[in-house]
Amino acid sequence: MKADKIIVSTALFTGNSSSPMDGFAAVKDTEVIGVGPRSEMEGFRGPGTEVWDVGSRLVMPGFHDFHLHWFLGAMFEGFCQLTFGSTEEATAKMVAEYAGKHPDEEWVLGFGWHHVRWPGQTLPTRHSLDQYIPNRPVVLLNEEAHSAWLNTAALERLGIHRNTPEPPFGKIEKDENGEPTGFLYETAVQYVVKAFTFDEKVKNRLMNGMLKKASSFGITSVSDMLPLPGYTLGDPTFYREFEEKGKLTTRIHFLDVLDGDLERSKRHRNHFHSDKLQFSGLKQFLDGVPLTYTGYLLQPYADRPNETGGIIYEPHVYRKWIEDADREGFRIRLHACGDAAVRVGLDLYEHARNVNGPRDSRHTIEHIEVCSPQDFDRFRELGVIASIQPEHLTSGSMDTHAYLDRLGTERSRYTWPIGSLQQHDASIAFGTDFPIVDLNPMLGLYRAVTRKHEDGTPHGGWNPEEKISLAHALIHYTKSPAYGNFREHELGTIEAGKKADIVVLDRNLFEVRAEEILETDVWMTMMDGEIVFGK
């Protein structure tokens, strides 16, 4: 069999070894048909074969982001971006400037602000927005999508007032007179979802932008964590329209919310199982995040001794939902940031296994911002995947780390414990949680191998014992997520019989200083044997 294309490099990283080789990958139609040393290439070369010698650029499997929010990310990219708003006032001015440039948009939408980066860390209110935009409704999601900041016009349009009920694990912030301040927290964010209803033209613009961005970063597959606290963003039926038009250049494995409605989930499972668009399981939140004291901890917060956080639903509710879903063959992914939440998640999976019997469920714990060493072995014992986003460990400033304040010295040693989990043979899969942090995989790779900020701090790295090798980091970003999505026979490595999802970087990461990872760009992205991005 002769190849349509052959990619040749002195640095071919297949994902099945710890270092690259001088070799080739032969592609025909949508598949890899041959991989090997350069000396074996001629057997795949025919009169019509294109041979691309990319020199010493690193050739590797396509990145597989195991945890992101696809359409939320598209919205972050497509509207007012507020990540660099330095104060409440400055951020409100940024929104006003955007609103002035987009007078035809009914809702003024913005994303990415976070009050924890502002002086005093004071929660924003509607009044600062009203000063600049009094008549158009404004809805601004914070960078974690766990909070929303609204002006008075938006509160009125959405019908949020002093008597609006607060959903479980949600809060409508009130002033001293009992009136909403314009700040919604956790599941109360569900009240703003109607502001995110778009016509086809806008949806297409957002989707096209997101596909282009993913390809430019070498991302060929993702897990779309559709459910957010109390609400869901993204529409698999809309994704399918792109697939049917041949425009879906990133494989999407999406999650449905774990809420006891298994009939809906069964419909998803029956309707979405194609090569590029698949239903892949159920997701639910156990806790929030330690940074805002909503992560569930085994011991109280170091800087708030009376608080441990908690879980959203009662334990018996989770047990019922998970037991039933596991019995029906669904895989489950639980958001658990605090060490107590991680333990609860493992306990829930163990309970389901004890009741229903063991199976290859590949249940997953998401985030694991801090974990008790007593639970490391349980991931391997229970076959639970540790889904970690290394870029999250940059929480805090460049010279301190906010989690030291929250957790104290002893407990913070086990924050984002990638190295420890790997040493205990846990299955680890990397993602970004985009748009909570940037989509660029290079940031996560750099973070995993150095545990440092871009400026090189802290010296030696944050908990340097948790550093891992570059090869392991690449595998956790390619081969491991493919396993996590039950697609290890098709994706995740470069080998004969697998999909031709291949990325070429502009340099060989194995031969450069770790700091150069941050400067690395994608030179070419191939998905299903077709070039979807190239320089």
N, C-alpha and C positions, 0 to 999 in steps of 0.2 A: 504494500500500500504506500503510495507516494503522498507526500504532504502538500498542502496548499501553502503553508508558511513554515519556516524554520527560524527560530530565534536562537542565536548563538552568543555566548558570553563566557568570559573567564570567571564569572561569578554567578553561577546558577544555583540558587537555593531552593531545593525541592520541598523542604519542610520535613523530610524524612531522615535528615542527618544534622549534625551540629555545626556544619560549616558548608559554604558553597563549593562548587566544583567547576572546572573548566569543561563546559559541555553545551548541550543543545536541548531544545524542546521542539518537537515536530507537531504541527497542528493540521488537522483536516476537518473541514466543516466546523462543528462546535466542540470537537474533542481533541485532547492530546493523544497522539498515536505512538509517540516514541520519545524517550528521554535517555540521555546517556552521555558518555565522553565524546569529545569532538571527533574522535577517530571513527565513530560509528554513524556519523551524520549522513554520509553519502548514500546509505541504503534507503533513506527516506526522501532523497532528492530526485525529483522528476523534471522533465523539460519545462513545466509550468510553475515549479515551486519558487516562491519568493524566499530568499535567504536574507535575514537581517542580522548582521553582526553588530552587536551593540557595545563591543569593546569590553570594558571592565565594569559597566553598569550592572547593578544587582538586579537579576531576574528572579522573581519570587511569585508565590501564589497571590491572588487578589486578596486584599484585606477583607475581613469578614467582621464587621462591627456587631458585636453580640448584644448591644444594649443602646438603642437610641430612640428618639421620638421623631419619626420621619416628618409628619405634617406640621407638628409644632415647630420643628427645625425650619421647615419651609417658611412658616410664618415669621419666625425670628429673622430670617434672611430677607423676607419680602416687605417688611414694614419698618417702623422706626426702631433703630437699634440704640439701646441706652446703656450698654455695658460700661461705657467710659464716663457716664454721668458722675461727677465727683461729689455733688451735694444734691439735696432735694431741689433747691432753687435752680441749679444748673441743669438738672435733668428735666424739670418742668419747662425750661426755656428750649431745650432740645426738642421736646414734644411740640411746643408751639411753632418752632421753625419748620418742623416736618408738616404740621397741620397747614401752615401757610402755603407750602409747596404742593399740597395735595387737597385742594379745596373740594374736589368732587367725591372724596371718600366719606361715606356717611358716618362711619365710626373711625375715630383716630386711635390706631392700635400701635402699641409699642411693647418692646420686650428687652429683658436683659438687665434691668436695674437691680440693685441690691443695697438696702439700707445699711447692711453690716460693713460696707466699704465707706460710708459717709462719716464725717465727724460726729461723734456722739451716738451714732447708730440709732437715731430716733426714727420711729415709723413715720412715713409720709402721710399727708392728709389731702383731702379734696381741695382744700383752700388754696394751696400753691398752684394747682392746676386751674382752678376757677379764675385765678388772677389773669391767666393768659388765654384760656379757652373756656369761656363761660357758657357757650351755647351749643357746642357740639359734644356728643358723648365721647369720653376718653376712657379706654381700658388698657392698662399696662400690666403685663405679667412680669414677675421678677425672674431672675435668671434660673431659679430652680423650678419655676412654674408651680410653686406651692403657695404663692401669694399674688394678689392683684391689687392695684392702686387705681382708683376711679375718681373722676370729678363728679360734681353734683348732678350735672346733666345725665351722666351715665347711671348714677344711682336711681334717678327718677325714671329714666327710660326702662331700666331693668326691674323697677318696682321694689327696690331694696329700701326699707325704711326701719324705723325703730322697733317695729313689731315683727319684722321678718324672722322666721324661725332659723336657728342655727342648726345645720346638719351635724350628725355625730362627727367628732374630731375636726370640726370647723368652727371658725369664729368670725363674726362681723364686729370689727372694732368700733366702740362707741365713745363719744366724748362725755364730758361731765354732765351734759344734759340728756344723755341717753340717745343721742342722734348718731347715725353711722358717720364715721370719720372719712370713709372712702377706702379703707384698708380691709381686705378680705384675706382670710388665712385658711390654709389647708383645704378641706373639702368644701368650704364656703365659696371657693373659686368656681364651683359648678354654676353659680348664678350668672356668670359672665359669658357662658359658652354661646348663647344666642348671638353675641357680638361677632362670633367667628363663623357666620354663615356667609358664604361667598358665591358669586355667580360663576358660571363655567369659565369665563375668560380669566378671572382672577385665580381660580383653582388651577387652571392650566399653566398660568404664569408661575405660580408657586411650585408646582410639581416639576416643571421643566428646569427651573432654577435649582431645585434640590438634586435632581438627577445629574445635572451638569457638575454641581459641586462635589457630589459623591465620586463621580468618575475622575475628577481632577485630583482627588486624593487617593486614587487607586482602590477605592472601595467597591467591590463587586457584589457583596452580599451584606444584608443587614438583618437584625432582629428589631422589628418595629414594636416598641412597647406602647401600644395604643392607650391603654388605661392610665390615667393620671388621677390624683386624689379627688375622687368624687365626680370625675368627668372623663370623657374620651375624645381625643382628636385624631382624625384620620378616617379614611373610608376605603376599605378593600375593594368595594365595587368600583370606585373611581380609579383605583390602582389598576384594576382589571382592564379598564378602557385603554390605558396606556399599553398594557401587555398586548391586547388585541390589535393595536395599531403598530406593534413592533417597536414601541418607543420606551419600553421598560428596560433601561440599561443597568439597573441594579436589582439583584434578586431580593425580594422582600418576604421575610418570614414574620408574620404578624401575630400578636397576642390579643386575646379577648379578655374581658374582665371576669375574674372569679367571683361570682356573686350568687351561686346556687342555681342559676338558670342554665342548665346543661343542654336544654333543647336548642337554645340559640347557638351554643358552642358546637353542638353536633351539626347544625346547618352549616356553620363556617367550615367544619372539618370535611363535610361532604362536597361543598361547593368550591373550596379553594385548596387545590392540591396539585397545581401545575408546576412546571419546571422553574418558573420565575416568580410565582406568587403562591405562597403556602400559608395556611393556618398552622401555627406551631405550638399552641398551648394557651394556658390561662395565667393571668397575672393579678396579684393583689398586694396591697400595702400592709405590712405589719406595724411599722412605726414611721416616724418622720426622719429628721436628721439631727445629730448631736449639736451641730453649729447653732441651731435655734432652740435647743433644749427639748426637742420633740423626739429625738432618738431614745429608744428604750434601753436603759442600762441596768446591769446587774447590781451596781452600787451607785449611790447618789453622785450627781455632778460635783466635781471638785469645787467649782465656784458658785454652786447653788445646792448646798447640802441637804435641802429638803425636797429636792426633785430627782426623780429617776426617769421621767418620761413614761410612756406607756404604749399599748397597742390600740389600734383603732376599734376593733370589734372584740367582743367577748371570746375567750378561748374556745368555748363550745361551738361558737359559730364557725370559726376557722376549721375546727376538727370535722364538723359535719360537711362543710363545703369541700374540703380536701379529700376526706374519706370517699365521698360520693364521686368526685371527679377522678380520683385515682382508680376507683373501681371501673369507671367507664373508659379507662385507658388514656386519659388526658395527662399531659405533662404540666407542671405547675411551676411558676416563678414568683418568688416572694421577695418584695422589697424589705430588707432588714439591714439597717445601718448600725444600730447599737448592739453591744455584745449580748444583751438579754434578748433582743429581737432575733438575733442569729440563732441563739439557743432555742427560742420558741419555734422558729422555722424548722430546725433540725428535729425537734421533738414532734412536730406535726407530721413531718414526712415519715419519721419512725413509727408513729401511731398508724398512719395509713398502711405502711408495709406490714405491720403486725396484724392489722385487721384484714387486709385484702391479699396478703401474700407478697413475696418479693417479685419484682419484675424490672425490666430495663426501662425505668421511668424517666431518668435523666432530669429529675426535679432540680431546681436551681435556687440558690440564695443570691439575691442581687445586692451589690455594693459592699457589704462587709467592711464598713469603715473602721470598726474595732471588733475584735473577736477574742474571747477567752481561749488561752492555750489548751484548756481542757476539752475544747470542742474541735480542735484541728483534725484529730484522727477520725472524727465522726463523718466528715465529708467523704473520705474514702470508704469507710465502713458502710455508709448508706447509699453510696453511689450518687451523691449530691454534687452538682457542679457549682463551683465558686465563680460567680460572674462579677468581675471587678473592673473598675474604670480608673486606671492609674492617675489620670489627670486630676481626679478629685483631691489627691493628697496635697495639692498646692493651696488648700484652704488656709487663709491667714495671710499675713504680710510676709515680706522678704526676710525680715530679721527675727521674726517670732513665728509661732504656729498656734493658731486659735485653739487647736485641740489640746494643747498643753494646759490651757486655762480650763477647758471643759472637763478633761479627763484626769489631769494630774500626771506626774512623771511616770509612775509605774505602769498605769493602764495605757497611757498613750504609746508605750513601747510596742503595742500590738495593733497599731492603726494601719490599715491597708496591708495586712500581713502576707504579702504575695510570696516572699521567700519561705516563710514558715509553712504556709499551706502547700507549697510545692515540695518541700522536704518531707511533708507528711503524705505525699502522693495523692493530693487532691487534684481533681480535674479542674483546671482554671481556664476561663475564657475571658478575653478582653473586649471592651467596648469603650465608648466615650460618654454615653448619656447625653449626646448632643440633642438640643442646643444648650444644655446646662453648662457644658464646656465645649471647646472647639472640636470640630469634626476631624481635624488633621491627625492621622494615626502617629505621625512623628512625635507629637507631644507625649502621647502615652508611652511610646517606646523609650523616649529619653527619660521620662519620669520613672519607668520601671527599672532601667539599668543604672540610673544615677541617684534617684530619690532627691533631686535638687530642683530649685527654681532656675530660671533662665540665667540669672546672674551668678550662679554657682553656689548659692547659699541653700541650706546651711553647709558649712565645711564638712566634707565626708558624707553628706547626705542625711536626710531625715530617716532615722532608724535604719542605718546602713546595712544592718543584718538582713533586711528584707529585700535587698537588691537581687536581681536575677541577671542571667546572661542575655546577650542580644539574641542568640538563637532561640532561647526559651521565650523571650518576649515576642519574637516573630511568630513562633508556633502558637502561642496563646492568642495571637491576633488573626490566625489563618486556619490551621488544622484543628485547634481545639473548638472554636465556634462552629466549624462544620460538624464536628462530633456533637456539639451541643444542640444542633438543629437536626440531628439524625441524618446528616448528609455526608458522612465521612467517606462513603463509597463513590461520591460524585465530585466533592469539593474539598478544598483545604490544602491540597498538595499538588505538585506538578508531577504527574505520573500517567502512564498510558491507561486509557479508558476513562479518565476523569475529564470534567468540563475544562475547556480552555479559557479559564479565568486567570489571567496572568498580568502581572505588573512589572514594569521596568522602572527602577529608580535612577536618578541622575548620577549616582555614585555607588560605590560598594561600601555599605555600612560597616562591614567587617574589617575594613582597612582605614577607617577614619577615627578621629577622636570622638568621644561621645557627644561633645558639644556640636559637632557637625551634623548630628542627626536632626537638630532643629533647623538647619539650613537646607536640608534635603528636600528635593521636589520629585514629584512623579513625572517621569519622562514619557511613559506610555501606559495606557490601561486597555487590556483586552478582556472582553466578556463574551462568552460563547463563540470564541474564535474571531470576533469582530473588534476592530479598534474603535473604542468609544471615547477615548481621549488620547491625544498625542501632541508632543511638541516637535 
